Amino acid sequence: MTDAGITHLHTRSGTRIPVRVETSREGKTLVECHEPGPFLEHITEGRVRGPLGPDTILRGVVIPLEGATFTLFDQFGVVADEIVRLNDEEAHQRLLDALW
């Protein structure tokens, strides 16, 4: 994983999803994805699916030892607040370990 910039989330099916990742001084990992459909499908293991608007982005934060939360945005603001929550283990397995 990079400290800042674009990296890729690698899914089990071999898909690479571009993701912007930044790590704060406190160790929080900030994530932004402009392809939220495939990203959400991967981190929820298929529980969240469906087409999303073309201007929809996903932003989230991974907090060490706590887990991760993600929110969907469009050009008007928040679409779905905390659409996904992952515990610490899930955040590592489905997200952090799959970024490179």
Jmol script that loads the backbone (N, CA, C; Angstrom):
load data "model"
ATOM      1  N   MET A   1       0.843  -1.169   0.000  1.00  0.00           N
ATOM      2  CA  MET A   1       0.000   0.000   0.000  1.00  0.00           C
ATOM      3  C   MET A   1       0.890   1.234   0.000  1.00  0.00           C
ATOM      4  N   THR A   2       0.491   2.247  -0.737  1.00  0.00           N
ATOM      5  CA  THR A   2       1.249   3.480  -0.786  1.00  0.00           C
ATOM      6  C   THR A   2       0.784   4.413   0.321  1.00  0.00           C
ATOM      7  N   ASP A   3       1.623   5.392   0.674  1.00  0.00           N
ATOM      8  CA  ASP A   3       1.238   6.361   1.693  1.00  0.00           C
ATOM      9  C   ASP A   3       0.256   7.387   1.150  1.00  0.00           C
ATOM     10  N   ALA A   4       0.339   7.706  -0.123  1.00  0.00           N
ATOM     11  CA  ALA A   4      -0.589   8.650  -0.726  1.00  0.00           C
ATOM     12  C   ALA A   4      -0.616   8.403  -2.225  1.00  0.00           C
ATOM     13  N   GLY A   5      -1.779   8.569  -2.823  1.00  0.00           N
ATOM     14  CA  GLY A   5      -1.882   8.423  -4.257  1.00  0.00           C
ATOM     15  C   GLY A   5      -2.784   7.286  -4.670  1.00  0.00           C
ATOM     16  N   ILE A   6      -2.697   6.942  -5.957  1.00  0.00           N
ATOM     17  CA  ILE A   6      -3.548   5.903  -6.518  1.00  0.00           C
ATOM     18  C   ILE A   6      -2.856   4.551  -6.394  1.00  0.00           C
ATOM     19  N   THR A   7      -3.606   3.587  -5.915  1.00  0.00           N
ATOM     20  CA  THR A   7      -3.172   2.197  -5.872  1.00  0.00           C
ATOM     21  C   THR A   7      -4.338   1.372  -6.382  1.00  0.00           C
ATOM     22  N   HIS A   8      -4.283   0.071  -6.275  1.00  0.00           N
ATOM     23  CA  HIS A   8      -5.372  -0.769  -6.773  1.00  0.00           C
ATOM     24  C   HIS A   8      -5.811  -1.773  -5.725  1.00  0.00           C
ATOM     25  N   LEU A   9      -7.114  -1.959  -5.665  1.00  0.00           N
ATOM     26  CA  LEU A   9      -7.699  -3.024  -4.871  1.00  0.00           C
ATOM     27  C   LEU A   9      -7.781  -4.234  -5.783  1.00  0.00           C
ATOM     28  N   HIS A  10      -7.166  -5.327  -5.384  1.00  0.00           N
ATOM     29  CA  HIS A  10      -7.141  -6.548  -6.187  1.00  0.00           C
ATOM     30  C   HIS A  10      -8.174  -7.521  -5.639  1.00  0.00           C
ATOM     31  N   THR A  11      -9.180  -7.827  -6.450  1.00  0.00           N
ATOM     32  CA  THR A  11     -10.238  -8.730  -6.015  1.00  0.00           C
ATOM     33  C   THR A  11      -9.829 -10.176  -6.251  1.00  0.00           C
ATOM     34  N   ARG A  12     -10.558 -11.088  -5.644  1.00  0.00           N
ATOM     35  CA  ARG A  12     -10.273 -12.517  -5.825  1.00  0.00           C
ATOM     36  C   ARG A  12     -10.458 -12.950  -7.276  1.00  0.00           C
ATOM     37  N   SER A  13     -11.343 -12.256  -8.002  1.00  0.00           N
ATOM     38  CA  SER A  13     -11.599 -12.620  -9.395  1.00  0.00           C
ATOM     39  C   SER A  13     -10.536 -12.063 -10.347  1.00  0.00           C
ATOM     40  N   GLY A  14      -9.588 -11.281  -9.800  1.00  0.00           N
ATOM     41  CA  GLY A  14      -8.522 -10.739 -10.631  1.00  0.00           C
ATOM     42  C   GLY A  14      -8.763  -9.318 -11.105  1.00  0.00           C
ATOM     43  N   THR A  15      -9.888  -8.736 -10.744  1.00  0.00           N
ATOM     44  CA  THR A  15     -10.183  -7.356 -11.119  1.00  0.00           C
ATOM     45  C   THR A  15      -9.311  -6.403 -10.313  1.00  0.00           C
ATOM     46  N   ARG A  16      -8.851  -5.348 -10.971  1.00  0.00           N
ATOM     47  CA  ARG A  16      -8.091  -4.288 -10.297  1.00  0.00           C
ATOM     48  C   ARG A  16      -8.938  -3.027 -10.292  1.00  0.00           C
ATOM     49  N   ILE A  17      -9.230  -2.517  -9.106  1.00  0.00           N
ATOM     50  CA  ILE A  17     -10.071  -1.324  -8.961  1.00  0.00           C
ATOM     51  C   ILE A  17      -9.183  -0.187  -8.462  1.00  0.00           C
ATOM     52  N   PRO A  18      -9.084   0.920  -9.240  1.00  0.00           N
ATOM     53  CA  PRO A  18      -8.255   2.038  -8.783  1.00  0.00           C
ATOM     54  C   PRO A  18      -8.851   2.697  -7.538  1.00  0.00           C
ATOM     55  N   VAL A  19      -7.976   2.974  -6.577  1.00  0.00           N
ATOM     56  CA  VAL A  19      -8.386   3.545  -5.298  1.00  0.00           C
ATOM     57  C   VAL A  19      -7.350   4.577  -4.869  1.00  0.00           C
ATOM     58  N   ARG A  20      -7.819   5.718  -4.395  1.00  0.00           N
ATOM     59  CA  ARG A  20      -6.909   6.719  -3.823  1.00  0.00           C
ATOM     60  C   ARG A  20      -6.801   6.420  -2.333  1.00  0.00           C
ATOM     61  N   VAL A  21      -5.575   6.324  -1.852  1.00  0.00           N
ATOM     62  CA  VAL A  21      -5.329   5.955  -0.460  1.00  0.00           C
ATOM     63  C   VAL A  21      -4.352   6.948   0.162  1.00  0.00           C
ATOM     64  N   GLU A  22      -4.665   7.391   1.377  1.00  0.00           N
ATOM     65  CA  GLU A  22      -3.755   8.230   2.141  1.00  0.00           C
ATOM     66  C   GLU A  22      -3.769   7.750   3.583  1.00  0.00           C
ATOM     67  N   THR A  23      -2.618   7.797   4.214  1.00  0.00           N
ATOM     68  CA  THR A  23      -2.502   7.389   5.603  1.00  0.00           C
ATOM     69  C   THR A  23      -2.186   8.621   6.447  1.00  0.00           C
ATOM     70  N   SER A  24      -2.972   8.808   7.503  1.00  0.00           N
ATOM     71  CA  SER A  24      -2.761   9.969   8.377  1.00  0.00           C
ATOM     72  C   SER A  24      -1.672   9.685   9.398  1.00  0.00           C
ATOM     73  N   ARG A  25      -1.267  10.710  10.096  1.00  0.00           N
ATOM     74  CA  ARG A  25      -0.249  10.557  11.143  1.00  0.00           C
ATOM     75  C   ARG A  25      -0.732   9.639  12.269  1.00  0.00           C
ATOM     76  N   GLU A  26      -2.043   9.609  12.478  1.00  0.00           N
ATOM     77  CA  GLU A  26      -2.621   8.779  13.541  1.00  0.00           C
ATOM     78  C   GLU A  26      -2.764   7.323  13.118  1.00  0.00           C
ATOM     79  N   GLY A  27      -2.409   7.006  11.870  1.00  0.00           N
ATOM     80  CA  GLY A  27      -2.504   5.643  11.380  1.00  0.00           C
ATOM     81  C   GLY A  27      -3.826   5.314  10.708  1.00  0.00           C
ATOM     82  N   LYS A  28      -4.712   6.303  10.586  1.00  0.00           N
ATOM     83  CA  LYS A  28      -5.973   6.077   9.874  1.00  0.00           C
ATOM     84  C   LYS A  28      -5.685   6.021   8.380  1.00  0.00           C
ATOM     85  N   THR A  29      -6.374   5.134   7.696  1.00  0.00           N
ATOM     86  CA  THR A  29      -6.232   5.021   6.247  1.00  0.00           C
ATOM     87  C   THR A  29      -7.490   5.579   5.601  1.00  0.00           C
ATOM     88  N   LEU A  30      -7.329   6.614   4.790  1.00  0.00           N
ATOM     89  CA  LEU A  30      -8.437   7.235   4.080  1.00  0.00           C
ATOM     90  C   LEU A  30      -8.494   6.652   2.676  1.00  0.00           C
ATOM     91  N   VAL A  31      -9.701   6.300   2.229  1.00  0.00           N
ATOM     92  CA  VAL A  31      -9.887   5.620   0.953  1.00  0.00           C
ATOM     93  C   VAL A  31     -10.929   6.363   0.145  1.00  0.00           C
ATOM     94  N   GLU A  32     -10.665   6.532  -1.165  1.00  0.00           N
ATOM     95  CA  GLU A  32     -11.650   7.124  -2.075  1.00  0.00           C
ATOM     96  C   GLU A  32     -11.655   6.303  -3.358  1.00  0.00           C
ATOM     97  N   CYS A  33     -12.847   5.936  -3.819  1.00  0.00           N
ATOM     98  CA  CYS A  33     -12.966   5.118  -5.014  1.00  0.00           C
ATOM     99  C   CYS A  33     -14.020   5.702  -5.948  1.00  0.00           C
ATOM    100  N   HIS A  34     -13.653   5.873  -7.218  1.00  0.00           N
ATOM    101  CA  HIS A  34     -14.575   6.400  -8.225  1.00  0.00           C
ATOM    102  C   HIS A  34     -15.272   5.289  -9.002  1.00  0.00           C
ATOM    103  N   GLU A  35     -15.034   4.041  -8.619  1.00  0.00           N
ATOM    104  CA  GLU A  35     -15.744   2.878  -9.170  1.00  0.00           C
ATOM    105  C   GLU A  35     -16.367   2.119  -7.999  1.00  0.00           C
ATOM    106  N   PRO A  36     -17.350   2.753  -7.319  1.00  0.00           N
ATOM    107  CA  PRO A  36     -17.854   2.173  -6.073  1.00  0.00           C
ATOM    108  C   PRO A  36     -18.616   0.865  -6.224  1.00  0.00           C
ATOM    109  N   GLY A  37     -19.229   0.600  -7.364  1.00  0.00           N
ATOM    110  CA  GLY A  37     -19.985  -0.636  -7.536  1.00  0.00           C
ATOM    111  C   GLY A  37     -19.142  -1.877  -7.316  1.00  0.00           C
ATOM    112  N   PRO A  38     -18.074  -2.071  -8.110  1.00  0.00           N
ATOM    113  CA  PRO A  38     -17.219  -3.244  -7.919  1.00  0.00           C
ATOM    114  C   PRO A  38     -16.509  -3.253  -6.562  1.00  0.00           C
ATOM    115  N   PHE A  39     -16.149  -2.074  -6.075  1.00  0.00           N
ATOM    116  CA  PHE A  39     -15.484  -1.966  -4.773  1.00  0.00           C
ATOM    117  C   PHE A  39     -16.406  -2.472  -3.667  1.00  0.00           C
ATOM    118  N   LEU A  40     -17.655  -1.981  -3.657  1.00  0.00           N
ATOM    119  CA  LEU A  40     -18.624  -2.400  -2.643  1.00  0.00           C
ATOM    120  C   LEU A  40     -18.931  -3.893  -2.745  1.00  0.00           C
ATOM    121  N   GLU A  41     -19.056  -4.379  -3.963  1.00  0.00           N
ATOM    122  CA  GLU A  41     -19.327  -5.806  -4.150  1.00  0.00           C
ATOM    123  C   GLU A  41     -18.201  -6.647  -3.546  1.00  0.00           C
ATOM    124  N   HIS A  42     -16.950  -6.189  -3.723  1.00  0.00           N
ATOM    125  CA  HIS A  42     -15.809  -6.925  -3.179  1.00  0.00           C
ATOM    126  C   HIS A  42     -15.784  -6.874  -1.650  1.00  0.00           C
ATOM    127  N   ILE A  43     -15.859  -5.681  -1.058  1.00  0.00           N
ATOM    128  CA  ILE A  43     -15.681  -5.602   0.399  1.00  0.00           C
ATOM    129  C   ILE A  43     -16.876  -6.147   1.171  1.00  0.00           C
ATOM    130  N   THR A  44     -18.040  -6.258   0.524  1.00  0.00           N
ATOM    131  CA  THR A  44     -19.210  -6.844   1.202  1.00  0.00           C
ATOM    132  C   THR A  44     -19.417  -8.300   0.809  1.00  0.00           C
ATOM    133  N   GLU A  45     -18.482  -8.826   0.031  1.00  0.00           N
ATOM    134  CA  GLU A  45     -18.555 -10.202  -0.471  1.00  0.00           C
ATOM    135  C   GLU A  45     -19.884 -10.461  -1.189  1.00  0.00           C
ATOM    136  N   GLY A  46     -20.281  -9.486  -2.020  1.00  0.00           N
ATOM    137  CA  GLY A  46     -21.458  -9.634  -2.870  1.00  0.00           C
ATOM    138  C   GLY A  46     -22.776  -9.205  -2.264  1.00  0.00           C
ATOM    139  N   ARG A  47     -22.787  -8.798  -0.992  1.00  0.00           N
ATOM    140  CA  ARG A  47     -24.050  -8.396  -0.360  1.00  0.00           C
ATOM    141  C   ARG A  47     -24.568  -7.054  -0.873  1.00  0.00           C
ATOM    142  N   VAL A  48     -23.669  -6.166  -1.296  1.00  0.00           N
ATOM    143  CA  VAL A  48     -24.087  -4.878  -1.864  1.00  0.00           C
ATOM    144  C   VAL A  48     -23.746  -4.904  -3.339  1.00  0.00           C
ATOM    145  N   ARG A  49     -24.781  -4.806  -4.175  1.00  0.00           N
ATOM    146  CA  ARG A  49     -24.611  -4.826  -5.632  1.00  0.00           C
ATOM    147  C   ARG A  49     -25.547  -3.802  -6.250  1.00  0.00           C
ATOM    148  N   GLY A  50     -25.375  -3.620  -7.511  1.00  0.00           N
ATOM    149  CA  GLY A  50     -26.312  -2.776  -8.237  1.00  0.00           C
ATOM    150  C   GLY A  50     -25.621  -1.614  -8.904  1.00  0.00           C
ATOM    151  N   PRO A  51     -26.275  -1.088  -9.910  1.00  0.00           N
ATOM    152  CA  PRO A  51     -25.707   0.055 -10.620  1.00  0.00           C
ATOM    153  C   PRO A  51     -25.769   1.318  -9.753  1.00  0.00           C
ATOM    154  N   LEU A  52     -24.739   2.121  -9.874  1.00  0.00           N
ATOM    155  CA  LEU A  52     -24.681   3.402  -9.179  1.00  0.00           C
ATOM    156  C   LEU A  52     -24.518   4.489 -10.228  1.00  0.00           C
ATOM    157  N   GLY A  53     -24.919   5.692  -9.894  1.00  0.00           N
ATOM    158  CA  GLY A  53     -24.806   6.807 -10.831  1.00  0.00           C
ATOM    159  C   GLY A  53     -23.370   7.053 -11.247  1.00  0.00           C
ATOM    160  N   PRO A  54     -23.175   7.654 -12.416  1.00  0.00           N
ATOM    161  CA  PRO A  54     -21.827   7.852 -12.950  1.00  0.00           C
ATOM    162  C   PRO A  54     -20.979   8.816 -12.108  1.00  0.00           C
ATOM    163  N   ASP A  55     -21.599   9.679 -11.338  1.00  0.00           N
ATOM    164  CA  ASP A  55     -20.846  10.640 -10.527  1.00  0.00           C
ATOM    165  C   ASP A  55     -20.764  10.225  -9.065  1.00  0.00           C
ATOM    166  N   THR A  56     -21.066   8.975  -8.782  1.00  0.00           N
ATOM    167  CA  THR A  56     -21.050   8.493  -7.407  1.00  0.00           C
ATOM    168  C   THR A  56     -19.648   8.038  -7.032  1.00  0.00           C
ATOM    169  N   ILE A  57     -19.195   8.473  -5.854  1.00  0.00           N
ATOM    170  CA  ILE A  57     -17.897   8.040  -5.348  1.00  0.00           C
ATOM    171  C   ILE A  57     -18.082   7.486  -3.932  1.00  0.00           C
ATOM    172  N   LEU A  58     -17.126   6.696  -3.526  1.00  0.00           N
ATOM    173  CA  LEU A  58     -17.154   6.090  -2.202  1.00  0.00           C
ATOM    174  C   LEU A  58     -15.951   6.598  -1.423  1.00  0.00           C
ATOM    175  N   ARG A  59     -16.199   7.026  -0.198  1.00  0.00           N
ATOM    176  CA  ARG A  59     -15.113   7.445   0.681  1.00  0.00           C
ATOM    177  C   ARG A  59     -15.232   6.674   1.981  1.00  0.00           C
ATOM    178  N   GLY A  60     -14.087   6.339   2.534  1.00  0.00           N
ATOM    179  CA  GLY A  60     -14.100   5.607   3.785  1.00  0.00           C
ATOM    180  C   GLY A  60     -12.854   5.837   4.593  1.00  0.00           C
ATOM    181  N   VAL A  61     -12.911   5.345   5.814  1.00  0.00           N
ATOM    182  CA  VAL A  61     -11.770   5.440   6.714  1.00  0.00           C
ATOM    183  C   VAL A  61     -11.609   4.111   7.431  1.00  0.00           C
ATOM    184  N   VAL A  62     -10.347   3.669   7.508  1.00  0.00           N
ATOM    185  CA  VAL A  62      -9.999   2.475   8.269  1.00  0.00           C
ATOM    186  C   VAL A  62      -9.230   2.952   9.496  1.00  0.00           C
ATOM    187  N   ILE A  63      -9.745   2.607  10.674  1.00  0.00           N
ATOM    188  CA  ILE A  63      -9.118   3.009  11.926  1.00  0.00           C
ATOM    189  C   ILE A  63      -8.500   1.761  12.565  1.00  0.00           C
ATOM    190  N   PRO A  64      -7.208   1.805  12.862  1.00  0.00           N
ATOM    191  CA  PRO A  64      -6.549   0.631  13.431  1.00  0.00           C
ATOM    192  C   PRO A  64      -7.270   0.105  14.672  1.00  0.00           C
ATOM    193  N   LEU A  65      -7.427  -1.198  14.736  1.00  0.00           N
ATOM    194  CA  LEU A  65      -8.051  -1.920  15.845  1.00  0.00           C
ATOM    195  C   LEU A  65      -9.544  -1.655  16.003  1.00  0.00           C
ATOM    196  N   GLU A  66     -10.130  -0.844  15.115  1.00  0.00           N
ATOM    197  CA  GLU A  66     -11.564  -0.550  15.191  1.00  0.00           C
ATOM    198  C   GLU A  66     -12.325  -1.078  13.983  1.00  0.00           C
ATOM    199  N   GLY A  67     -11.803  -0.847  12.788  1.00  0.00           N
ATOM    200  CA  GLY A  67     -12.490  -1.278  11.580  1.00  0.00           C
ATOM    201  C   GLY A  67     -12.602  -0.153  10.574  1.00  0.00           C
ATOM    202  N   ALA A  68     -13.625  -0.254   9.727  1.00  0.00           N
ATOM    203  CA  ALA A  68     -13.772   0.703   8.632  1.00  0.00           C
ATOM    204  C   ALA A  68     -15.234   1.067   8.427  1.00  0.00           C
ATOM    205  N   THR A  69     -15.463   2.293   7.954  1.00  0.00           N
ATOM    206  CA  THR A  69     -16.796   2.729   7.541  1.00  0.00           C
ATOM    207  C   THR A  69     -16.669   3.412   6.187  1.00  0.00           C
ATOM    208  N   PHE A  70     -17.720   3.277   5.369  1.00  0.00           N
ATOM    209  CA  PHE A  70     -17.729   3.837   4.019  1.00  0.00           C
ATOM    210  C   PHE A  70     -19.032   4.573   3.766  1.00  0.00           C
ATOM    211  N   THR A  71     -18.936   5.683   3.026  1.00  0.00           N
ATOM    212  CA  THR A  71     -20.078   6.510   2.698  1.00  0.00           C
ATOM    213  C   THR A  71     -20.069   6.806   1.200  1.00  0.00           C
ATOM    214  N   LEU A  72     -21.247   6.771   0.576  1.00  0.00           N
ATOM    215  CA  LEU A  72     -21.391   7.118  -0.850  1.00  0.00           C
ATOM    216  C   LEU A  72     -21.741   8.592  -0.992  1.00  0.00           C
ATOM    217  N   PHE A  73     -21.141   9.230  -1.990  1.00  0.00           N
ATOM    218  CA  PHE A  73     -21.394  10.630  -2.303  1.00  0.00           C
ATOM    219  C   PHE A  73     -21.703  10.773  -3.787  1.00  0.00           C
ATOM    220  N   ASP A  74     -22.461  11.819  -4.139  1.00  0.00           N
ATOM    221  CA  ASP A  74     -22.588  12.228  -5.535  1.00  0.00           C
ATOM    222  C   ASP A  74     -22.338  13.728  -5.583  1.00  0.00           C
ATOM    223  N   GLN A  75     -22.631  14.359  -6.715  1.00  0.00           N
ATOM    224  CA  GLN A  75     -22.324  15.776  -6.866  1.00  0.00           C
ATOM    225  C   GLN A  75     -23.133  16.664  -5.920  1.00  0.00           C
ATOM    226  N   PHE A  76     -24.192  16.124  -5.305  1.00  0.00           N
ATOM    227  CA  PHE A  76     -25.027  16.905  -4.400  1.00  0.00           C
ATOM    228  C   PHE A  76     -24.709  16.667  -2.930  1.00  0.00           C
ATOM    229  N   GLY A  77     -23.885  15.676  -2.630  1.00  0.00           N
ATOM    230  CA  GLY A  77     -23.521  15.393  -1.247  1.00  0.00           C
ATOM    231  C   GLY A  77     -23.667  13.918  -0.910  1.00  0.00           C
ATOM    232  N   VAL A  78     -23.999  13.652   0.340  1.00  0.00           N
ATOM    233  CA  VAL A  78     -24.084  12.278   0.834  1.00  0.00           C
ATOM    234  C   VAL A  78     -25.287  11.570   0.230  1.00  0.00           C
ATOM    235  N   VAL A  79     -25.057  10.389  -0.321  1.00  0.00           N
ATOM    236  CA  VAL A  79     -26.115   9.539  -0.865  1.00  0.00           C
ATOM    237  C   VAL A  79     -26.512   8.496   0.172  1.00  0.00           C
ATOM    238  N   ALA A  80     -25.521   7.855   0.771  1.00  0.00           N
ATOM    239  CA  ALA A  80     -25.763   6.819   1.783  1.00  0.00           C
ATOM    240  C   ALA A  80     -24.653   6.887   2.814  1.00  0.00           C
ATOM    241  N   ASP A  81     -24.981   7.390   3.994  1.00  0.00           N
ATOM    242  CA  ASP A  81     -24.000   7.520   5.063  1.00  0.00           C
ATOM    243  C   ASP A  81     -23.748   6.159   5.702  1.00  0.00           C
ATOM    244  N   GLU A  82     -22.489   5.839   5.898  1.00  0.00           N
ATOM    245  CA  GLU A  82     -22.083   4.573   6.507  1.00  0.00           C
ATOM    246  C   GLU A  82     -22.781   3.377   5.860  1.00  0.00           C
ATOM    247  N   ILE A  83     -22.706   3.323   4.534  1.00  0.00           N
ATOM    248  CA  ILE A  83     -23.343   2.233   3.778  1.00  0.00           C
ATOM    249  C   ILE A  83     -22.744   0.877   4.137  1.00  0.00           C
ATOM    250  N   VAL A  84     -21.467   0.863   4.530  1.00  0.00           N
ATOM    251  CA  VAL A  84     -20.801  -0.382   4.918  1.00  0.00           C
ATOM    252  C   VAL A  84     -19.937  -0.123   6.146  1.00  0.00           C
ATOM    253  N   ARG A  85     -19.992  -1.078   7.080  1.00  0.00           N
ATOM    254  CA  ARG A  85     -19.095  -1.084   8.241  1.00  0.00           C
ATOM    255  C   ARG A  85     -18.396  -2.441   8.268  1.00  0.00           C
ATOM    256  N   LEU A  86     -17.090  -2.409   8.478  1.00  0.00           N
ATOM    257  CA  LEU A  86     -16.306  -3.632   8.595  1.00  0.00           C
ATOM    258  C   LEU A  86     -15.595  -3.621   9.940  1.00  0.00           C
ATOM    259  N   ASN A  87     -15.505  -4.784  10.566  1.00  0.00           N
ATOM    260  CA  ASN A  87     -14.710  -4.834  11.788  1.00  0.00           C
ATOM    261  C   ASN A  87     -13.228  -4.839  11.393  1.00  0.00           C
ATOM    262  N   ASP A  88     -12.341  -4.818  12.379  1.00  0.00           N
ATOM    263  CA  ASP A  88     -10.911  -4.707  12.098  1.00  0.00           C
ATOM    264  C   ASP A  88     -10.400  -5.855  11.232  1.00  0.00           C
ATOM    265  N   GLU A  89     -10.797  -7.073  11.541  1.00  0.00           N
ATOM    266  CA  GLU A  89     -10.351  -8.234  10.773  1.00  0.00           C
ATOM    267  C   GLU A  89     -10.852  -8.171   9.330  1.00  0.00           C
ATOM    268  N   GLU A  90     -12.130  -7.839   9.149  1.00  0.00           N
ATOM    269  CA  GLU A  90     -12.696  -7.725   7.799  1.00  0.00           C
ATOM    270  C   GLU A  90     -12.000  -6.625   7.015  1.00  0.00           C
ATOM    271  N   ALA A  91     -11.717  -5.489   7.656  1.00  0.00           N
ATOM    272  CA  ALA A  91     -11.050  -4.373   6.980  1.00  0.00           C
ATOM    273  C   ALA A  91      -9.679  -4.791   6.464  1.00  0.00           C
ATOM    274  N   HIS A  92      -8.971  -5.584   7.247  1.00  0.00           N
ATOM    275  CA  HIS A  92      -7.658  -6.053   6.800  1.00  0.00           C
ATOM    276  C   HIS A  92      -7.776  -7.075   5.682  1.00  0.00           C
ATOM    277  N   GLN A  93      -8.630  -8.062   5.847  1.00  0.00           N
ATOM    278  CA  GLN A  93      -8.745  -9.135   4.857  1.00  0.00           C
ATOM    279  C   GLN A  93      -9.297  -8.646   3.525  1.00  0.00           C
ATOM    280  N   ARG A  94     -10.340  -7.853   3.562  1.00  0.00           N
ATOM    281  CA  ARG A  94     -11.040  -7.463   2.316  1.00  0.00           C
ATOM    282  C   ARG A  94     -10.488  -6.198   1.683  1.00  0.00           C
ATOM    283  N   LEU A  95      -9.782  -5.392   2.458  1.00  0.00           N
ATOM    284  CA  LEU A  95      -9.325  -4.115   1.916  1.00  0.00           C
ATOM    285  C   LEU A  95      -7.808  -3.947   2.013  1.00  0.00           C
ATOM    286  N   LEU A  96      -7.286  -3.773   3.197  1.00  0.00           N
ATOM    287  CA  LEU A  96      -5.873  -3.408   3.347  1.00  0.00           C
ATOM    288  C   LEU A  96      -4.935  -4.447   2.753  1.00  0.00           C
ATOM    289  N   ASP A  97      -5.230  -5.727   2.959  1.00  0.00           N
ATOM    290  CA  ASP A  97      -4.360  -6.779   2.412  1.00  0.00           C
ATOM    291  C   ASP A  97      -4.496  -6.910   0.890  1.00  0.00           C
ATOM    292  N   ALA A  98      -5.540  -6.316   0.316  1.00  0.00           N
ATOM    293  CA  ALA A  98      -5.773  -6.421  -1.132  1.00  0.00           C
ATOM    294  C   ALA A  98      -5.339  -5.175  -1.900  1.00  0.00           C
ATOM    295  N   LEU A  99      -4.749  -4.194  -1.191  1.00  0.00           N
ATOM    296  CA  LEU A  99      -4.277  -2.978  -1.849  1.00  0.00           C
ATOM    297  C   LEU A  99      -2.785  -3.081  -2.156  1.00  0.00           C
ATOM    298  N   TRP A 100      -2.436  -2.860  -3.420  1.00  0.00           N
ATOM    299  CA  TRP A 100      -1.029  -2.738  -3.812  1.00  0.00           C
ATOM    300  C   TRP A 100      -0.939  -2.158  -5.183  1.00  0.00           C
TER     301      TRP A 100
END
end "model"
wireframe off; spacefill off
backbone 0.3
color backbone group
